[in-house]
Structure formats: structure tokens, C-alpha cells
Amino acid sequence: MSLILFAFVVRVRDGLPLSASTDFEHNRELQERKQQLRTISKALACFPDRGTIKGSELNIYFVSSEGVSYMTVCHCSLPVAKAFCFLEDLRWEFTACFNSTVVALANRPYPFLEFDGTIQKLKQQYNQSGGPALEVTLAEVQEDLRIHPAQVVHLEDMELNGIANGHMEQGAGTGQNVRLEPVTAPGILSLVLNIMCASLNIIRGVHLIEYTFQDDHDGVWNVVAFLLAFVCCVFQCHLYLFHSSLKKHKSLTLLSVIVLCNLYLFGLRNVWQLIFHISVAALSTLLINTRKLQDRTGDCGV
């Protein structure tokens, strides 16, 4: 039984696939893991340089170095040290064949498909003999993992789906820009309604400020509620248009704050006004969490 099933090489800065192995197994979990690899590759800036993602039978291992990430899907029975030994061998081979300039200038998916032959040889070496093929020794990798253990990544904690829902916030030097699907008609409607609610909140809040500080000092919390609701509406628009880490949690927090602010303002607003503001916030939250990633590159048959 093959323990190393699939390997994938990708450019870190923009997730461009550089090469991949041709696999001949088509079980369901392998296909799911391959899809996860492609999704992860679009957000590598959010992941550590070396990590493990555990599955029921198949695990994902990845190492990023000098702007390139080397990723593999392996059977869970394969020792972790051997999986990272394979990735180190893969890195040595890739850097020997392609320099950083060639990698940086690549402008189409899978420009180095011929590297598949090398990947297959390495896979065969590990699957048959179970040992490293090049300069990297198992003892060196084991010692390195003992000193610097690979981080176990939980996709729900990294909110991978959230990463795939919006524009990646660009870090210094990453050049990452994951695009969303085009804004839909309900999305435009929610933005317009959110802007309307934000405007109503800021107008009511500003009008109350002068009156509150002159005649009714107890009404300061009404001003705070209006201004806080305004800020939450603005952030809801931002979350719909751009990705932020922990997007789902933030959107639900904003919804909760808007609901609480409007309930506090009951009396200054009637029931229908409260229903309107809360409904707009709920619609916006739903659309924030259902907007999908626009897939820029296909499998190219790999």
C-alpha cells in the first residue's frame, strides 16, 4: 500500500500551482485532501512554515521555504518524520532544478509539470524502501522535529472557509489577493440597507449629543448605543467586501451588538424600526458567511 499518495508544489505569495504528482488513486478522502491543499495554497501566509493537518486516514504535511511551499498527502500510518523527510527531499530536488528567478517569473498554473517525473521517483523511493533518497537523513529530521515540532493546524481554528470567502488581507511582502465571486443583487441590497442604517444611527446619535450633554446627562448611553450601532454597520459592510480572520465569529459578534443596541434604544425607536434594523443586520450576517471564493485556477488535469 502506498503511504505517500500525492505531492504538490506551490508559490507562496499568490498560491500559483507550480507542479504536482499524477495520482492513480481516487478514493473520496484523497480527493477531499487534494481540494483542501488547493484551498490552503491560496492562504499560505496564514499558516506556519511547517505544519500538519490530520484527517481520519490521510494527513496533510507541508513545508514552506524561500517563497515555495511543498505539500503532501500521506497515509496516517506513515511516521511524521518520514513525511517531512520526503518534503525536504522534494525541496532539494526542486531547488536544484528551478532557481528563484524562474519561480518568480512563472505566470501560468503548473509551469513545471515535467517535475512530476522527479516526484514520482521520490514517491516510489519512499513507498518501497521507506527511507530518504538525498542529503536529508531521517535522524536529522527527527532531531529538528524534536527541537522545533511541526504545528498541528486545525482548519476550523484557522477558519479556512472564512479565508476562502473574502479578499485576503495583504501582509507585507506576500502579494496575496484572493478574489471573491462578484457581488450579487442581494449583496448590493444589504450594503445599501446597511449604509442606510448606519446613516440613521449616526444622525440620531449626533442629534442627541448636544441635547444630552446640556439637559439630559443620563441619556449618554443612548448616544453610545447609536454610535456603537453605526460602527457595527460599517464593519458589517467591510466584512462583506473583504476577508478578515475569524470572519464568522466577528460577523456574529457584530450582529449581537446591533441587536443589543437596538433593544436598549426601545422607546426612542418603535417596534417596526427595531425589526427593520435587526433584520438588515441579520441579512448582512447571512451574506457575509455565504459569499464564496472565486476559483482562479483549475486542476489542469492533475
Secondary structure as GFF3:
##gff-version 3
##sequence-region A 1 302
A	DSSP	beta_strand	4	11	.	.	.	ID=ss1
A	DSSP	beta_strand	17	20	.	.	.	ID=ss2
A	DSSP	alpha_helix	28	41	.	.	.	ID=ss3
A	DSSP	three_ten_helix	44	46	.	.	.	ID=ss4
A	DSSP	beta_strand	50	53	.	.	.	ID=ss5
A	DSSP	beta_strand	58	65	.	.	.	ID=ss6
A	DSSP	beta_strand	68	75	.	.	.	ID=ss7
A	DSSP	alpha_helix	80	97	.	.	.	ID=ss8
A	DSSP	alpha_helix	100	105	.	.	.	ID=ss9
A	DSSP	three_ten_helix	113	115	.	.	.	ID=ss10
A	DSSP	alpha_helix	116	129	.	.	.	ID=ss11
A	DSSP	alpha_helix	138	147	.	.	.	ID=ss12
A	DSSP	beta_strand	151	152	.	.	.	ID=ss13
A	DSSP	alpha_helix	155	158	.	.	.	ID=ss14
A	DSSP	alpha_helix	160	163	.	.	.	ID=ss15
A	DSSP	alpha_helix	185	215	.	.	.	ID=ss16
A	DSSP	three_ten_helix	217	219	.	.	.	ID=ss17
A	DSSP	alpha_helix	220	241	.	.	.	ID=ss18
A	DSSP	alpha_helix	247	264	.	.	.	ID=ss19
A	DSSP	alpha_helix	271	290	.	.	.	ID=ss20
###
